[in-house]
Amino acid sequence: MSHDQGETLVHMVNQIATNLSGGRAEAEAVEGVCTHLEKFWARAMKQRIVACLDEPDAGGLEPLARQAVARLGERQAPKAG
């Protein structure tokens, strides 16, 4: 994906985090965002947003979105053993 596509995905996940965080505890909001990404985003989109964690300032992800994407990355990591 191009840099512009990465920026678009960051913008999208930040919006999802904003929309799903209202009135929820932080842990519940993080789980909600992660679950949304797992259910509705294509594999390539999920891989690209997880890769943003390696960029300076996590590519512009807001803190709650960053936590959700980190959790997504953990869930996508190959299982050992």
Residue pairs with C-beta under 8 A, 6 or more apart in sequence:
1 9
1 44
1 48
5 48
6 48
6 49
6 51
6 52
6 59
7 59
7 60
9 45
9 48
9 49
9 52
10 49
10 52
10 59
10 60
10 61
10 65
11 60
13 33
13 37
13 49
13 61
13 65
13 68
13 69
14 60
14 61
14 62
14 65
16 33
16 36
16 37
16 65
17 29
17 33
17 62
17 64
17 65
17 68
18 62
20 29
20 32
20 33
20 36
21 29
21 33
21 64
24 32
26 64
26 67
29 64
29 68
30 64
30 67
30 68
30 71
31 68
31 71
33 64
33 65
33 68
34 68
34 69
34 71
34 72
34 75
37 46
37 49
37 68
37 69
37 72
38 46
38 72
38 75
41 49
46 72
46 76
47 76
49 69
49 72
50 69
50 72
50 73
50 76
52 58
52 59
52 60
52 61
52 69
53 59
53 61
53 66
53 69
53 70
53 73
58 66
58 69
61 69
